[in-house]
């Protein structure tokens, strides 16, 4: 099965709860995405987030191609902390540097 194009969250809004349980909203204003050479069914990403109060933060995460049910063959947001080789982390940070994030 061919791998679909990378997903994009750019321009999307989300709502989460902060450490105190208060709801906070943010928009994904930009992103960097990279697929490791040894696993084309994994997409590592860094999202630049802008919260409603104006602060900006970054989120590191990843997508995986679903294997079951309605998610089969689609990019799904992974729920655990990403693990990656040093070369992939360097590549993600190089992409972020090109965007002047760091």
N, C-alpha and C positions, 0 to 999 in steps of 0.2 A: 504494500500500500504506500503511495507516495506521501511524503510529509507536506502538510499544508504550509502556506506562508506564515511567518511569525505573527502572533497576535499583537495588537497594539492597544494600550490603555490611554494613549495620549488624548487629552481633552475630556477624559471621562472623570466623573465625580464619584467619590465614595464617602461613606460615613462609617466611623469606627467609634469605639469608646476608649477614652484615655485611662490612665492608671487609676483614676478616682471614680471611674464609671460614668463620667460625663460624655455625652455624644459630641464628636468633633467631625467636621466635614473637610474634605480636601479635594483638589483636582490634580490629576497627573498632567503636569505642564510639559514634560519632555521625558524621553527614555532612551536608553542604550540597550540593545539586545544582541546576544552572541550565542551561537550554538557550539559546544565543544566539539573538537575534531573526532573524538572517540564515541560520540553519542548524538546523532542528529535528531533524536527524539526528545532532547532536553534543550531548553532555551533559557540561558541565564540572563537576568536583566537588572538594570538599575533604573528606578523611577525617580524623577525629580518631582516632589510634591509641594503644592502651595496650599496651606491651610487658610480657612476663612479669616483668621486673624492676621494674615499677611506673612507669617513665618514660612520659611522653606526648609524642607528636610528631604532626605534621600532614603529610598527603600531598596534593599537588595533582595531579590527573589528569583523564582524560576517557574517555568511551565514545563509540563511533560505531556506527551501524546497519550491520551486516554486509551485504556485497553479493554474496558468493560462498558456495557450498557449504552446509554445515550451519548456518553463521552468518547466512545470508541472512535479513534482516528482524528480526534480534535485536540487542540491545545487546551490544557486545563491548568489553572493556577495551582501550584503545589502548596501544601499546607505546612511543610516543615522547613527548617533552616536549610539553605542551599549548601551543598558540599561541592568543591571544584578543585581542579588541579591549579597549581600556582600560575602556570602559563595562561589559563583561562581567566583567573582573577586579574592578572596583569593586562590582558587584552581588554577586559571590561573597564579597568581604570584608564587605560589608554584612550578608549572611546570617550569616557567622561572628561578627560583632559582636553581632547579635541573640541569639546563643547564648552570649555572654560569653566567647568563645574568645580574642578580641583586644581 
